[in-house]
Amino acid sequence: MNTLKSITLYHLMINNQKMIGIKFSPDKLIQGLIRGLPNPKWSKLHNMAYISNTKGNLGIIFNTFKGTVWINYNRFLTNKPVNTNNGTVDIEWFRKRKPIPEYRLCPEEYLLKLELKRYANSTVRTYVSFFELFINHYKYKELNAINESDIRAFLQKLIHRNVSNSYLNQSINAIKFYYEVVLGMPNRFYEIERPRKESKLPKVISKDEILTIIENTNNIKHRCIVQLLYGSGLRRSELLNLKINDVDSKRMLIHVSDSKGNKDRQTLLSKTCLHDLRLYFTKYRPQVYLFEGRYGKKYSGESVLSIVKSAAERARIRVRVTPHVLRHSFATHLLESGTDLRHIQVLLGHGSTKTTEIYTHVATNTFENIKNPLD
């Protein structure tokens, strides 16, 4: 094979039809091979040849150029596998919304794909809201006619609004989901620029401040919620999904099911928390979930956030405290007490030690043996 000769395959949408774009440097051999493809045409707009996007045509391209010309087909690699957890996906309320005049609702095929791939409900809400923001920016334009320039113009508008990098990335993910997953054109917008990843240190508070927050909760239920967020290092969603049988009092463990990344794990159960959980259970008698709202439904995330913030304000903690600050503090305090980083990684459910290593930047024992040059 002559590695100097190459073609790159692209996803194109021309006259509302999916096409395979073939980009190449001028070369008589490549041009001759392209003429032998099924009904090849030339796009002045995209400056490349193209043929209909079918599975058969993709195979013909590979057979035609194989062994002669190097083929860059990165944009045709499939996306991540379908989520296989058994969580309940609630899409119906999106479908049942009343039409709003002059407002473009998320297309049904978008909702159906989210449902079939069993995305988490929080992801569904995020994707739908961001995609509707995008399609209403171009409400008079056919979705299939939108190109990279249009997407960049929309993102530029968001940047001028001074939105966060996270906000921008979520917008890009929601847009790409439609064009690359729903329409089955993976990596079509491969070259859309993403903002540089922010590297912020986790916010941590002291053990004494944690205990003061616990003392300033309103009741035994709130007390147990704060104790589990900190003493077991739980994410807010993990706390809400806990069921009564997930508390293993014999082994002093909490079983976390279907957490981030569809992983199960075990984490610590504090003796103090277990004592309070028994008092809580006697008083509240939950039926399915460990913490339930009205009519036995799962407790809301907004309620958990309000419990933590209110208790922190009454404790006169000067920084803003959230459930995730308690999780960060759990990890940092373990590291400061000499717990191995690998063990902390397992307790937190991190896929890589690189994620857990961030806590070495805020643990006090990282700096205590370093002599300050001023001293």
C-alpha positions in Angstrom: 0.0 0.0 0.0 1.2 3.5 -0.8 0.8 5.3 2.5 1.2 8.7 0.7 -2.2 8.1 -1.0 -5.1 8.5 1.4 -8.8 9.3 1.5 -10.9 10.5 4.5 -14.5 9.6 4.9 -17.1 12.1 6.2 -20.7 12.1 7.1 -22.6 14.6 4.8 -26.2 15.6 4.6 -27.1 16.7 1.1 -30.8 17.5 0.1 -31.9 15.8 3.4 -30.1 12.6 2.4 -27.3 10.9 4.2 -24.1 10.7 2.1 -20.6 9.4 2.5 -18.1 12.2 1.7 -14.7 11.2 0.3 -12.0 13.8 0.7 -8.6 13.4 -1.0 -5.7 15.3 -2.5 -5.7 15.4 -6.3 -4.5 12.0 -7.6 -5.3 10.2 -10.9 -5.4 6.7 -9.2 -7.9 7.9 -6.5 -10.0 9.8 -9.0 -10.2 6.7 -11.2 -11.2 4.5 -8.3 -13.9 7.0 -7.2 -15.4 6.9 -10.8 -16.0 3.2 -10.3 -18.1 3.8 -7.2 -21.9 3.7 -7.4 -23.2 7.0 -8.8 -20.4 9.3 -7.5 -21.0 13.1 -7.4 -19.0 16.1 -6.5 -20.0 18.7 -3.8 -18.6 22.2 -4.4 -19.8 23.3 -1.0 -17.9 20.5 0.9 -15.1 20.2 -1.8 -15.3 16.5 -1.9 -16.8 13.6 -3.8 -19.8 11.7 -2.3 -22.0 8.7 -2.7 -25.2 7.5 -0.9 -24.6 6.5 2.7 -25.6 2.9 2.9 -24.0 -0.1 4.5 -23.4 -1.7 1.1 -21.7 1.4 -0.3 -19.4 1.7 2.7 -18.4 -1.9 2.0 -17.8 -1.1 -1.7 -15.5 1.8 -0.7 -13.4 -0.4 1.6 -13.2 -3.1 -1.1 -12.3 -0.6 -3.8 -9.5 1.2 -1.9 -8.2 -1.7 0.3 -4.5 -2.4 -0.2 -4.1 0.5 -2.6 -5.0 3.7 -0.6 -5.1 4.3 3.1 -8.6 5.0 4.4 -9.3 7.3 7.4 -12.7 6.1 8.6 -12.5 7.5 12.2 -15.8 9.3 11.8 -17.6 6.1 11.0 -16.5 4.3 14.2 -19.5 3.5 16.3 -20.4 5.3 19.5 -20.4 4.0 23.1 -22.4 0.8 23.7 -26.0 1.0 24.9 -26.5 1.4 28.6 -27.5 -2.0 30.0 -28.7 -1.1 33.5 -32.3 -1.6 34.5 -33.1 1.9 35.8 -36.5 3.4 35.0 -36.3 6.0 32.2 -39.1 8.6 32.4 -39.6 10.1 28.9 -43.4 10.3 28.9 -43.7 13.7 30.6 -41.6 15.2 27.7 -44.0 13.7 25.2 -47.1 14.9 27.0 -46.1 18.5 27.2 -48.5 21.0 25.7 -47.2 22.7 22.5 -46.0 26.2 23.1 -46.6 28.8 20.3 -43.4 29.6 18.4 -41.5 27.0 20.4 -39.9 24.0 18.8 -40.1 20.8 20.9 -37.6 18.0 20.9 -38.3 15.6 18.0 -39.8 12.2 18.9 -36.8 10.3 17.4 -34.5 12.1 19.9 -36.7 11.1 22.9 -37.0 7.5 21.6 -33.2 7.1 21.2 -32.6 8.4 24.8 -35.3 5.9 26.0 -33.8 2.9 24.1 -30.3 3.7 25.2 -31.6 4.0 28.8 -29.9 7.2 29.6 -30.2 8.3 33.2 -33.2 10.7 33.9 -30.8 13.5 34.8 -29.0 13.1 31.4 -32.4 13.0 29.6 -33.5 16.3 31.2 -30.1 17.9 30.4 -30.0 16.7 26.8 -33.6 17.7 26.0 -33.3 21.1 27.5 -30.0 21.9 25.7 -31.1 20.5 22.4 -34.4 22.5 22.5 -32.3 25.6 23.3 -30.3 24.9 20.1 -33.2 24.0 17.8 -35.1 27.1 18.8 -32.1 29.2 18.0 -32.6 27.9 14.4 -36.4 27.4 14.6 -36.9 28.2 10.9 -34.2 25.9 9.6 -34.5 22.2 8.8 -32.5 20.2 11.3 -30.8 18.2 8.7 -29.6 21.3 6.9 -27.7 22.6 10.0 -23.9 22.3 9.5 -20.7 22.9 11.5 -20.7 26.6 10.9 -24.2 26.9 12.4 -23.2 24.9 15.5 -20.1 27.1 15.9 -22.2 30.3 15.6 -24.6 29.0 18.3 -21.7 28.0 20.6 -20.1 31.5 20.0 -23.4 33.1 21.2 -23.2 31.0 24.4 -19.6 32.0 25.0 -20.6 35.7 24.6 -23.1 35.0 27.4 -20.2 34.0 29.6 -21.5 30.5 30.3 -19.3 27.9 32.0 -17.2 25.4 30.2 -19.4 22.7 31.6 -22.5 24.4 30.1 -20.7 24.5 26.7 -19.8 20.9 26.8 -23.3 19.8 27.8 -24.6 21.8 24.8 -22.2 20.1 22.4 -23.1 16.7 23.8 -26.8 17.3 23.3 -26.3 18.5 19.7 -24.0 15.8 18.7 -26.4 13.2 20.2 -28.9 14.1 17.5 -26.7 14.3 14.5 -24.4 11.5 15.4 -26.5 9.0 17.4 -30.1 9.6 16.4 -29.3 10.0 12.7 -26.6 7.2 12.9 -23.7 9.4 11.7 -21.0 8.9 14.4 -18.4 11.6 14.6 -20.1 13.7 12.0 -19.1 16.8 13.9 -15.7 15.4 14.8 -14.0 18.7 14.5 -16.2 20.8 16.7 -13.9 22.5 19.2 -14.5 21.9 22.9 -13.4 24.3 25.7 -10.3 23.4 27.6 -11.1 21.3 30.6 -11.1 23.2 33.8 -8.9 21.9 36.6 -10.4 23.0 39.9 -9.5 21.6 43.3 -12.3 20.0 45.3 -13.9 22.1 48.1 -13.3 20.5 51.5 -14.3 21.4 55.0 -12.8 20.2 58.3 -14.1 17.3 60.5 -15.1 19.7 63.2 -17.2 21.6 60.7 -18.9 18.4 59.5 -19.8 17.5 63.1 -21.2 21.0 63.6 -23.4 20.6 60.5 -24.7 17.2 61.7 -25.6 18.8 65.1 -27.5 21.5 63.3 -29.8 19.3 61.3 -33.6 19.6 62.1 -34.5 16.0 62.8 -33.2 12.4 62.9 -34.0 11.9 59.2 -31.9 14.9 58.1 -29.2 13.8 60.5 -28.9 10.4 58.9 -28.9 11.9 55.4 -25.9 14.2 56.2 -24.1 11.3 58.1 -24.4 9.0 55.0 -23.3 11.7 52.5 -20.1 12.2 54.6 -19.5 9.0 56.4 -20.1 6.8 53.3 -18.9 9.3 50.6 -22.1 9.0 48.7 -23.2 11.1 45.7 -26.6 12.7 46.1 -28.2 10.4 43.5 -26.7 7.3 45.2 -28.2 8.4 48.5 -31.6 8.8 46.9 -31.4 5.4 45.3 -30.6 3.5 48.5 -33.0 0.9 49.5 -33.5 -0.5 53.0 -31.7 -3.8 52.2 -28.6 -1.8 51.0 -27.7 -1.2 54.6 -25.6 -4.2 55.8 -25.3 -3.8 59.5 -23.5 -7.1 60.0 -20.6 -6.2 57.7 -20.9 -2.5 58.4 -21.2 -1.7 54.7 -23.5 0.3 52.4 -24.2 -1.4 49.0 -24.4 1.2 46.2 -26.2 -0.1 43.1 -26.1 1.4 39.5 -24.0 4.4 40.5 -22.2 6.6 38.0 -21.0 4.4 35.1 -23.5 1.7 35.9 -21.2 0.3 38.6 -22.0 -1.4 41.9 -19.8 -1.0 44.9 -19.5 -1.3 48.7 -18.6 1.6 50.9 -18.3 2.2 54.7 -21.1 2.4 57.2 -20.3 4.4 60.4 -21.3 2.9 63.8 -22.7 6.4 64.8 -24.8 6.5 61.6 -26.1 2.9 62.1 -27.3 3.9 65.6 -29.2 6.9 64.2 -30.5 4.9 61.3 -32.2 2.5 63.7 -33.8 5.4 65.5 -34.9 6.9 62.2 -36.3 3.6 60.9 -38.4 3.1 64.1 -39.9 6.6 63.7 -40.4 6.9 59.9 -40.9 3.3 58.8 -39.8 3.6 55.2 -41.2 0.9 52.9 -38.9 0.6 49.8 -36.3 3.4 49.7 -34.3 4.2 52.7 -35.4 7.8 52.5 -38.9 8.4 51.1 -41.0 11.5 50.4 -44.7 11.7 50.4 -46.8 8.6 49.5 -43.7 6.4 49.7 -42.0 8.0 46.6 -38.3 8.5 46.3 -36.9 11.5 48.2 -36.1 14.5 46.0 -32.6 15.7 45.2 -33.7 19.3 45.9 -34.7 18.3 49.5 -31.3 16.8 50.2 -29.5 19.9 48.9 -31.7 22.1 51.0 -31.1 20.0 54.1 -27.3 20.2 53.7 -27.3 24.0 52.9 -29.7 24.9 55.7 -27.7 22.9 58.3 -24.4 24.4 57.1 -25.9 28.0 57.4 -27.1 27.3 60.9 -23.6 25.9 61.8 -22.2 29.2 60.4 -19.9 27.5 57.9 -18.5 30.3 55.8 -18.2 28.4 52.5 -21.1 27.1 50.5 -21.7 23.4 51.5 -23.3 20.9 49.1 -23.7 17.1 49.2 -20.6 16.8 47.0 -18.5 18.9 49.4 -19.3 16.3 52.0 -18.2 13.5 49.6 -15.0 15.4 48.9 -14.4 15.9 52.6 -14.9 12.1 53.2 -12.2 11.3 50.7 -9.7 13.9 51.9 -10.1 13.1 55.5 -9.5 9.4 54.7 -6.3 10.3 52.8 -5.1 12.5 55.7 -5.6 9.6 58.2 -3.3 7.4 56.1 -5.8 5.4 54.0 -4.3 4.1 50.8 -5.3 5.9 47.7 -6.4 2.7 46.0 -8.8 2.0 48.9 -10.3 5.4 48.6 -10.8 4.9 44.9 -12.8 1.8 45.5 -14.9 3.5 48.2 -15.7 6.4 45.9 -16.4 4.2 42.9 -13.8 6.0 40.7 -12.8 4.2 37.5 -9.2 5.4 37.7 -6.8 6.4 40.4 -6.1 9.6 38.4 -9.6 10.8 39.4 -8.9 10.1 43.1 -5.4 11.7 43.0 -7.0 15.1 43.0 -7.4 14.8 46.8 -3.7 14.7 47.3 -3.7 18.4 46.3 -6.0 19.4 49.2 -4.9 16.9 51.9 -3.0 18.7 54.7 -0.5 15.8 55.1 0.7 16.6 51.6 2.2 19.8 52.8 3.0 19.3 56.5 6.5 17.9 55.9 7.4 20.8 53.5 9.3 23.6 55.2 8.1 27.0 54.2 11.1 29.1 52.8 9.9 32.1 54.8 10.5 30.1 58.0 
